[in-house]
Amino acid sequence: MAADSAERVHLSVAEARELSERAMRGIGYEPEEARILADHVIDAAVCGYEYSGLPKLLNVADHPLFQARRSPMRAVKETSVSVLFDGGNQSGMLGMYYATRAVIARAQAHGFALVAVNNIWMSGRSAYYVEMVARAGLIGIHTVAAPPMVAPLGGAKAALGTNPIAFGFPMEGDPLVIDLGTSAFMGTDLQFRQRLGIPLPEDVAIDERGRPTTDAAAARRGALLPFGGHKGYALALAMHALGVLCRGVATEESTGYLFIAFKPDLFVPLQDYRRALAAEIAAIKAIPRQEGVAEIRIPGERAYRERARLAREGIVVDRRIHDALIALAARKRQD
């Protein structure tokens, strides 16, 4: 471990992984489950998303459904190209990992697949899953209809989830990965800021009386706003409609997850597609830039660069997060 400060702790990737796995085993997860959870948050951390990294494991332990009984995922309705899973109240980072493997297997076997999951919670970064699909030589589309956290345009109360939509496309080199939420601010980052007492930016949230706020706790009681006004609201509503298809139970707190994957070679040979997309991206990056713009970046490009750098250099976490994870790891020894 490199030198620490009073407020921040530096960890190598191996140290961060070991701490993450111990913390998840400490709260009762089996070793393989702990590995899957750790892989997800470590990848987020090295991609530069601190709020979706190690702090996410504290959200698992704090989640109101964590203490409820869990059961194995099971298929409740399926065809050769589709399956609806009951997630058994598993963590979404586990449920979506297994669902992603399922959509890859079915799409590789049949050319196209649809997988839906309900009865799981808090799935993490959608980019993680669509990158898995793209690296398997498939095009992936993933969305979530999450519990209410976002007000409709003009509304003073949460009615929609943050409802992300993500795409993964195989191409030469790293896949093209696009992952965006439909809220003006990330729900996970909101939880992170509430935990550490960090204010929000202006104009992303309202309190429980519908007034603009930068207080994360007040925003949790109130609502986030949709990004881009009516456009983000419309996208959130569309993702909500798809999620209703997946939820299986008609309660507003339910979450529905949908995955679509298909082979590019339903239309063109995979290698031709990978080369063509890489050429298109190169052409976009090469167009003339506006004054003061150093580089035209592609969505996901910064994350790939950060992943390469931080895999070597390690990550830095808030000491309060680090110490809370150590406390989780100690639970099993105390039980």
N, C-alpha and C positions, 0 to 999 in steps of 0.2 A: 504494500500500500504506500502510495506517495504521501508527501507531507500534507497534513490537513490544516484547515483554519478552524476558528471557533465555531463558525456557522456552516461550513461546507466540508464534506468528506470526499476525498478522491478514491475511487475504486477501479482496479483493472476490470476488464470484462469478466474474467474468471472469478474474481472476488465478488462482483455484483451478482453473477449467476449463482454462486454458492450461497450467498446470503439470501437471495430470492427463493431458492429451492428450500432452504432450511426454514424460512418464514412460512412457506406454504405447507410444508410437512408439519410445522409446529401447530397449525390450526386444523390439521386432520387430513390433508390431502395425501394420497398415495404417491410414492416416488415418481412414477411416470406422469401423473397429473401435475405434480409440482414442477417437473421438467417442462411440460407444455406451457404452463403458466409463466414460468421464468423465461422461456424462449421468447414469448410474446412481448413481455415488458422490457427485456434486454434489447430486443430489436428496436422497439420504440425509442429507448434511451440512446442507443448509438446512432439512430437516425436524427437525433437532435430534439426529440419531443419529450422534454423532461417530465411534463405533467402526465404523459401517457406511459412513462417508464415505471421505475420502482414505486412511486406513490400509488400507482394503480392497484398494487397488491394490498395496500391498506384499505382501499375502497372495497376490495373483495371481502375482507374481514368485517368491515363496517356495514356491509349491505344488509338491509332488513330481511332479505330472503336467505342469507347465508346460514342462519340457524335452522331453517326449515328442512324437513327430511328430503334427501336427494335419492334418486334412483337412476339406473342406467338409461341412456337414450334408447328410444325404440321407434321403429317405423310404424306409423298408424295408417298410412295410405301410400301405396306405391304402384308404379308401373315400371316398364323397362327404362324409361327416361326421366322419371320423376319420383320423388319421395318426400313425404311430410313426416318430420320427426317430432315426437314429444321429447323435449330435452331433459325431462326428469328433474327440473329445478337445478340443473347444473350451472356453474359459472359459464357465462357466454364465451369466454376465451377457451374453455374446453369444448363446449357444444359446437361452436363455429369451427374449431380446428377439425373435429370429426366430420362435420357437415362439408367442409371444404374437401377433405379427402374423398367423401362420398360423391360430390359433384364431379371431381376430377375423374374418378373411376368410371362413372356412368357416361360422362362425355367422351372419354377415350374409347369406351366400348361401343357407343351408339352414335357418336358424332355430336350429340346435343343432350343437355340435361338441365333439369330444374330441381332444386332442393330448397325446401322451406323448413323452418324450425320455429317452434314456439316453446314456451315454458323453460326458457333460459334467461339469464340476465347479465348485462354488462359485458359486451363482447369485445371491447377494445378497438384497436385501429382496423378499419375495413381494409386499408392498404395492405396489411399483413396477409390477408386471405386472398385478395385478387392477385397479389404478386406470386403466391403459391400456384395459383391457377395458370398464370401467364408463363411461369417457369416450366410448367408441364406441357407447354406448347398449345395452350388453349386461350381463347378470349373469355374473360370473366366479367360479369356484372353483378354487383352485390348491393343490396339496400336493406335498411332497417326502419321499421316503424316503432319508435321508442315511446316510453311513457311520457305524458305531457310535461314539457319543460319550456316550450316556446309559445308565445302569444301569436295568434293570427294577426294579420295586418290590421292595425287599428284597435286590437283587443287589449283588455287590461288584465287578462288571466291566461295562464298556460292552457293550451288545448292540443298542441302537436308536440311530437318529439323533436330532437335535434336531427333525426331522420337523414343520415348520411347516404350518399350514393358514391360508389367506387367502381372503377374500371381497370382491368389489367389486360395489356396487349403484348404478346410475344414479339420481340424484334431482335435484330442483331445487337449484341451487347446486353445491357440490362433491359428488362421489360419497361414499357411505358405504363406507369401507374398513376392514376388520377383518383384522388380521394377528397371529397368535399362534404362538409356538413351543410345543412340548409338553414342553420341558425347563424346569427351575427357573431357568435362566440362559441367556442367549444365547451360542451357540457363537462368533459373531463377536466379541462383547464379551470372551469368555474369551481369544481370541487377542490382542485389543487389550491386555488387562491383562497377559498374559504378556510381550508385547513391551515394555511400559513398566514392568513390575515393580510393578503395582498389585494389592493383595490383592482377593480375592473377598468378597462378603458371606458371612455364616455360613449353613450349612444348605443350600447349593446344589450341593456337590460332595464327592466322596470321592477319596482317593489310591489308588495301585495296590494297596494292602492293604485297601481298603474302609473306611478311617478318614476321618471328616470332615476337610476341609481348606479353608483360605482361600488357599492358594498356587496361583496359576494354572498354573504349570509342573507341579506335582504333580497338579492336576486334569486336565491334558492327558494325563498318563500313566495317570490313573485314569478317572474318569467324572463327568459331571454327573448330577444327580438329576432325576426327572420332576417337573413342577410339579403341585401339588395331589394328591400321593400317587397313589392308585389311579385317579383320574379322568384325570390327565395321562398315566399309564402306558397306560391303555386307549386314549386318543386316539392316542398315539404308535404303539401296536401297529396300530390301524386304518389310520393313514397308511402304516405299513410294509407292510401287506398290499396297499394300493393301489400302492405303489412297486414291489413285487415284480412286479406286473402289467406295469410299464413297463420294468424294468431290462433284460430281454433276455438277461442273463447271470447265472448263479446264484453270484455271489461276494459275500461280506458287505461288501466295500469298494465295491461298485457303488452308484450313485445313480440313482433313478428319479424322474422329474418328470411330474406329471399336471395337465392343464388342462381344465376344462369351461367352456363358455360357451354361453349361449342368449339368445334374444330374449325380453324380457318380454311382447312382444305375441303370443307363442304363447298367452297367457292373457288379457292386458288390453292396451289401447293403451299404448304407451310413455309418452306424456305424462301419461296418467292415473296410471300407476304412479309416475312421478317426483313428481307432485304429492302423491299419497297417502302415499308414503314420507316426503317432507319434512314433511307434516303430522303423521305418527306421531312423527317425531323431535322436532318442536317440542313435541308434547304430553308426551313423556318428559322433555324438558328443563324443562318448566314444572311438574312435580309438586312438592309440598312437599318441602323438604330437611331432612335431619337437622341437629341442632344442630352448629354449627361448619363446616358445608359451604357454601362460597361459591357453588358452581355444580355442576350435574349435567352432566358432559361426556360426549360421545359418542366411541367409539373413533375415532382418527384426527383428532379435532378439534384437539388440541394441535399435531400435526404440520402441519396446514394453517396455523395461526397462526404457528408458527415459520417455515414456508416464506415467508410473506409478509414477516415481519420480517427474516429473515436474507438474503433476496434483496436487500433494501435495504442492510442493515448489513454484510454480509459474514460470513465464518466465521473461527473461530480454531482453529488446529491446533497440536499439540505440535511444538516445534522439531525434535525427533528424526525425526518423521514427515516434516516439510517437507524436512529435509536429505536424508533417504533417498530421497524422490521426485526431488529435484534430481540425486542420484547416478544414479538410474535413467535420467533424461532424458539424462545425459551419456554413457551407454553407447554409443549409436549413433555418437557422434562419435569414440569411442575405438576402435570396431571397424574 
